[in-house]
């Protein structure tokens, strides 16, 4: 029996989905780690991108920061943080946040900065405050690019969250690291398949969100912003 048939047999067996170490629990753990990292990345990257994009200043800072963070090796950062902080959830989350910031920051900044200047000037001429310009004009028009950055961040984090298993945490990476340690390569394949399927499902949902957010199409109903 090939490792592919063994992997699919393992996934299709209902018994392997039960319990605290079953596939269902590992998927939930993986989603939880990814969600924490994406939310933390958004809390850091989105306000910075909005500010720099709105003010049209600091572009060099954005480019330099994005390129610097993208060049960092996630596994190397994880090992360094484990040696510095110790085992636990914090090191992998920090490593994943550093991975997730660049796409979100670049997407948010690019979306705001590329809003038609004539539209922004017209909004200011109508008497809108800078806050109203940002939330009523710039963000709605920048939403597709911002969601595109979120989509890239989420996929990268989901794909890389397997490193949590490297520091004895759970998630789908558990199958990969345990399989390698025990020379059970069908288990490695199980982890790879489940991560790929999870990433594809999330990517499809975010692709629909990007599609719905295109301004002027009426696909996304937005409530008016209130000061």
Secondary structure, 3 states (H helix, E strand, C coil): CCHHHHHHHHHHCHHHHCCCCCHHHHHHHHHHHHHHHHHHHHHHHHHHHHHHHHHCCCHHHHHHHHHHHHCCCHHHHHHHHHHHHCCCHHHHHHHHHHHHHHHHHHHHHHHHHCCCHHHHHHHHHCCCCHHHHHHHHHHHHHHHHHHHHHHHHHHHHHHHHHHHHHHCCCCCHHHHHHHHHHCCHHHHHHHHHHHHHHHHHHHHHHHHHHHHCCCCCCCCCCCCCCC
